[in-house]
Amino acid sequence: MDKTLDITPDTKIGALLDTYPQLEEVLLAMSPSFAKLKNPVLRRTVARVATVRQVAKVGNLTLGKLVNDLRNAVGQDGIGIDAESSKDATTRPDWMDENKVNGSFDARATIDAGQQPLGRIFDGLGDLQAEQIFELTTPFIPGPIIELASNKGFKSWTVHEGDEIFKTYFIKDTP
């Protein structure tokens, strides 16, 4: 029986590559940023929770182009993607203040070593007091970490500062 998966902005990359392993080469051809999918730790962890929407940001691709190129590669018809849903949240939030950064972690070396930085990141988030900010540096937008932190009551904002330098700021969400 053939496995099929409807490719949408919310499709998980892990499920996508499990169903359509040939799409790994398509992704690699679209952006060098996707070479990180070859890292076994990232493949087992990030790819399981990252969505097509999130990796479009990492690859600096428009969401519609990425979704439809992937769909076309497996014989699915293209779909319309609302331009509004493709936009990044680039506007600096009111809560962001560098003077309130109380902790930071540069996860790039940990990730490059094939290790999982999740524990260290959530230790840092757990140490935050009201109105304090935690700064995370990664080589890509840490979509799955942002999603997990959001589920634990944190707001975040990510800035692309240069080649493979993304800074994500977290603060406890207050009602």
N, C-alpha and C positions, 0 to 999 in steps of 0.2 A: 504494500500500500504506500502510495506517495505521501510524504509529509508536505503540507502546505501551511503557510503563515501569511496572513494579509499584512503587508508592510505599511505602517503608519508612523507618524511622528512619535507615538508612544510605544512603539515596538522596542523591546529590550534587545540590545546588541547580542547578548549571549544566546537568546532564543533565535535571533536572526541567523547567526553563524552556525548554530546547531542544525537548523533547518536547511540553510543554504550555504554550506561551507565555501562554495566558489565565490561568494560575495566578499570574502576577505581580500582577495586580489583586486576586486573592484574598489573597495574602500582604500586600499593602499595606493592605487593609481590616482585616486581623487585628491588625497592629501598626505604628505609625509607624516603629519601628526598621527595618523592611524597606525604607523609602524609600532606604536606602543602595544597594539593588540597582540603582538608576538611575545610580549613579556608574560610568562606563565602566571605570575601572581596577579597581574592586572586582568588577564584573561579569565582567571577563576573568580575574581572578586568584582572588579569594576564592570566588566562586560555583562555580568549577570544582572546588574541593576541599572546600568546606564541605558538611556533611551536614544533613539535615532535623533530626537530633538536636541539632546545634550551633546552628542558627538558632532552634530552639525556646527555647533558653536566652537568645539575644540578644533575642528578642521577648517574653521573660518569659511564655511559653505552656507549658502542659503538653504533653509529647511526644505523648501519645495524642490530644489534641484537634487538634493541628496535623496529624499524620499522617492522621487520619480526616477532617478537613475538606478536606484536599487530595485525598484518595482520593474522597470524595463528590463533589467538584467536577468530577471527570473520569469519574464513573460507576463507580468501583471500590467494592466492598464494604468496610465498615469492618473493622479488625482489632483484636485485643486487644493492648494494650501493657502489659507488666509494669510495675507502679508502681515497682518497685525500679530498673528501667533508666531511669526518668525523673528520678531524684534527682540533684541537683547535689552535687559534692564541696565542700561549704561548710565542712567542718571544717578548721581551720588545721593544716597538717602540722607535725610535730615539727621539721623542718629550717628552717622559716620564722623568721627573726630579722632585724628591720629593721636591726640593727647590722652585718649581713653584706652589706647591699646595697652593691655595688661599682660598679655602673653602672646608668644608667637612660636611657630614651628615651620621649618623649611623641610618639606617632605621629599624634595627632589632626590637627595642622596639615598634615602631609604627606598624609594621606588626604584631607582636605578640599580640598587643592590638586589632587587627582586623580593623585597620584604614588604609587609603590609603595615602602613602607618596608622591604621584606624584607631588602635588603642591609645597611641600617643596623642592623637588629635582629640579624642573624646576625653582624655585626662585633662587636656588644656581647657576644653570647653567646660568641664565640670568644675574647674577652679574659678570660673568667672563669677564676679559679684554683679549686682545691679549696675547697669550702665557701663560696665567694662567690656572691652572688645578683644577678641582673639584674632590674630592674623595668621593665616595659613598660606604658605607658598608652595605651589605645585607646578609641574610642567604642562598641565592641561586644566581645563575647568573641571573641578571635582564634583560633577553633578550628583553622583550617588551619595557623597558625603554631605552635600548641601541638602539633599532630600532627607537623609537620616537625621541630620541636625534639625531640620524644620519639624520633623515628627517629634523631636524632643523639646520643642519650644524655642528654637533659635531662628532669628532672621539673619540673612546673609546678603553680601554684595561682593561681586567679583570684578576685578580690574585686570585687563591684559596689559602687562607692563613691558613686554618685549618677547623675543624669541623664546618660547617655552618657559615664560615666567608669568604665572597667574597668581594674583594675591586675592584671597577670599577673606573677608572680614565677617565675623560672627558676633552677635550680641543676643542676650536673652530677650525674647519677645515679652513685652509687658502689656497686660490688658488695658 
